[in-house]
Amino acid sequence: MLQILLFISAFILIIWAPIESRKIRNGWKSPRYKGTADEYRLSIRKQFNLFKWMALAVGVVDLGMAFVDQPDTAHMAVQLALAATWLAAGGTMFYCVRLLDATPAAPPSA
């Protein structure tokens, strides 16, 4: 059951983070945020850095757990798939941090 929750949360992170980082890079900020768009971008960048290292740590731990006393190969396969998913989430977060550091895309000229 825990593996299912970990898969779902990793896939949500992989899908949601690039969409959100593109919006923020182009100047969007949450209406509830009291600061400027640049301050919002920096605070989200800090959160994404935390997610980046957390996802890589979970991926490495799952990779190690795959080879530690698994009762059968099905459990090992699930742990390896989970590790790959979290490592992909970490890679996605590296990409999102780079997106937030990039300058905004130029608006199309009329």
C-alpha positions in Angstrom: 0.0 0.0 0.0 2.8 2.4 0.8 4.4 1.7 -2.6 1.2 2.8 -4.3 1.2 6.1 -2.5 4.9 6.6 -3.3 4.2 5.9 -7.0 1.3 8.3 -7.1 3.1 11.1 -5.3 6.2 10.8 -7.6 4.0 10.9 -10.7 2.2 14.0 -9.4 5.5 15.6 -8.8 6.8 14.7 -12.3 3.7 16.1 -14.0 2.9 19.1 -11.8 6.3 20.7 -11.2 7.3 21.5 -14.9 3.8 23.0 -15.5 4.0 25.1 -12.4 7.6 26.2 -13.0 6.8 27.4 -16.5 3.9 29.5 -15.2 6.1 31.0 -12.5 8.9 31.7 -14.9 6.6 33.7 -17.0 5.6 35.9 -14.1 2.6 34.2 -12.5 2.3 34.2 -8.7 -0.3 32.9 -6.3 -2.9 35.5 -5.5 -2.4 34.7 -1.8 1.3 35.5 -1.9 1.9 39.1 -0.6 5.4 39.7 -2.2 6.5 40.3 -5.8 6.7 37.8 -8.6 10.5 37.5 -8.2 10.2 36.8 -4.5 7.6 34.2 -5.2 9.9 32.6 -7.9 12.7 32.5 -5.4 10.6 30.9 -2.7 9.3 28.2 -5.1 12.9 27.6 -6.2 13.9 27.0 -2.6 11.0 24.5 -2.3 11.9 22.8 -5.5 15.5 22.4 -4.3 14.2 20.7 -1.2 12.0 18.4 -3.4 15.0 17.7 -5.6 17.2 16.3 -2.9 14.4 14.6 -1.1 13.4 12.8 -4.3 16.9 11.7 -5.0 17.3 10.4 -1.4 14.1 8.4 -1.6 15.2 7.0 -5.0 18.6 5.9 -3.7 17.1 4.4 -0.5 14.6 2.5 -2.6 17.4 1.3 -4.9 19.3 0.0 -1.9 16.1 -1.6 -0.4 15.6 -3.5 -3.6 18.7 -5.6 -3.0 18.2 -6.2 0.7 16.6 -9.5 1.6 13.6 -9.4 -0.7 11.3 -12.5 -0.4 10.8 -12.8 -4.1 11.6 -11.1 -7.4 8.2 -9.4 -7.6 9.1 -7.3 -4.5 12.5 -6.5 -6.0 10.9 -5.4 -9.3 8.5 -3.1 -7.5 11.3 -1.5 -5.4 13.4 -1.0 -8.6 10.4 0.6 -10.4 9.8 2.8 -7.4 13.5 3.8 -7.2 13.4 4.6 -10.9 10.3 6.7 -10.5 11.7 8.7 -7.6 15.1 9.2 -9.4 13.1 10.5 -12.4 11.2 12.9 -10.1 14.6 14.1 -8.8 15.8 14.7 -12.4 12.5 16.5 -13.1 13.2 18.8 -10.2 16.7 19.6 -11.4 15.1 20.6 -14.7 12.4 22.7 -13.0 15.0 24.6 -10.9 16.9 25.4 -14.2 13.6 26.6 -15.7 13.0 28.9 -12.8 16.6 30.3 -13.1 16.1 31.0 -16.8 14.9 34.3 -18.1 11.2 34.4 -19.1 10.3 33.6 -22.7 9.8 36.7 -24.8 6.1 37.4 -25.5 5.1 36.9 -29.1 5.3 40.0 -31.1 2.1 41.2 -32.7 
